Structure formats: structure tokens, C-alpha cells
Amino acid sequence: VNTTCGASNISFGLPNRHAMNAHFLAMAAAAGMTSAIMNPLHEEELAGIRASDVLLAKDQDCLKWIGKYREPAPEGQAGARGERRSRRRRA
């Protein structure tokens, strides 16, 4: 059964609404909510959804989370591992 809710209804009239909505969305996802009516331009709320996807094993290998939040490699390096990328460990 799919469930939908209006995410911002719970925070009406409260200060820092986006933080409240983000935490509510994560909790609701853990309880089985499958979709929400929300503003996709609020990054804090989207971060809450991404975090719940990781914690509920819906983001396989955390690929979406890493793709969104990983720090870029310093200029001049091929990747985060730098020159170690080509070395292999011996068995």
C-alpha cells in the first residue's frame, strides 16, 4: 500500500519549518510512507529524504548520497586516492 502526506502540514506556524519537515519525512519514511507532497526546492528537506534512503537501505551502496555530498578531489589529483589508485596489494 502506498501512502502520501502533505509534509509541511505538521510544521505550520513553527519556526525553522524546513528542519522539522526534514526530520518528519525521515521518520515517516521509516514508518512506511512512500511519497510526500513537498517543495523539492528546499534542500534541507531533500537531505532528510536522502539520509532516510541510506539508513533504510533504499540507496544501494550509498551511491546517491556519495554522488551528492562527496567533496571534490583537490585539483591535480585524478581521484580521492591520488597516486595509490594504480598500486595493488599483494596477497
C-alpha positions in Angstrom: 0.0 0.0 0.0 1.4 3.4 -1.0 0.9 6.3 1.4 1.2 10.1 0.7 1.2 13.0 3.1 1.4 16.8 3.0 4.8 17.2 4.6 4.6 20.8 5.6 1.3 20.5 7.4 3.0 19.3 10.6 5.1 22.4 10.9 2.5 25.1 10.2 3.3 28.2 12.2 6.6 26.9 13.7 10.0 28.5 13.3 12.6 26.5 11.3 10.0 24.6 9.4 12.3 23.0 7.0 14.3 21.3 9.7 11.1 20.0 11.2 9.8 18.8 7.9 13.1 17.1 7.1 13.1 15.1 10.3 9.4 14.3 9.9 10.0 13.0 6.3 12.7 10.7 7.5 10.6 9.3 10.4 7.6 8.9 8.1 9.7 7.0 5.5 10.9 4.7 8.3 7.2 4.1 9.2 6.3 3.2 5.6 5.4 6.4 3.8 6.2 6.1 0.1 5.6 9.7 -1.1 5.2 13.2 0.1 3.7 16.4 -1.2 6.5 18.9 -0.6 8.6 21.6 -2.3 11.6 20.0 -4.0 13.5 23.3 -3.8 14.1 23.0 -0.1 17.5 21.3 0.1 17.2 20.6 3.9 14.1 18.5 3.3 15.7 16.7 0.4 18.7 15.9 2.6 16.4 14.3 5.1 14.9 12.1 2.4 18.4 11.2 1.1 19.5 10.3 4.6 16.5 8.1 5.3 17.1 6.3 2.0 20.6 5.5 3.2 19.6 4.4 6.6 16.7 2.3 5.3 18.9 0.6 2.7 17.0 2.2 -0.2 20.2 3.8 -1.6 22.3 0.8 -2.5 25.9 1.3 -1.5 25.1 4.9 -0.6 25.7 5.8 -4.3 23.2 8.7 -4.4 24.3 10.1 -1.1 28.0 9.9 -2.1 27.3 11.4 -5.5 25.5 14.4 -3.9 27.8 15.1 -0.9 31.3 13.8 -1.6 33.9 16.6 -1.5 35.5 17.1 -5.0 39.1 15.9 -5.3 41.8 18.6 -5.0 42.9 20.0 -8.3 45.7 18.0 -9.9 44.6 14.7 -8.4 42.9 12.0 -10.5 40.6 11.0 -7.6 40.4 10.8 -3.9 43.1 8.1 -3.7 45.6 10.0 -5.9 48.6 8.0 -6.9 47.6 5.0 -4.8 45.0 4.0 -7.3 47.4 2.1 -9.5 49.1 0.1 -6.7 47.8 -3.3 -5.8 48.1 -5.1 -2.5 49.9 -8.4 -2.6 48.1 -11.5 -1.3 
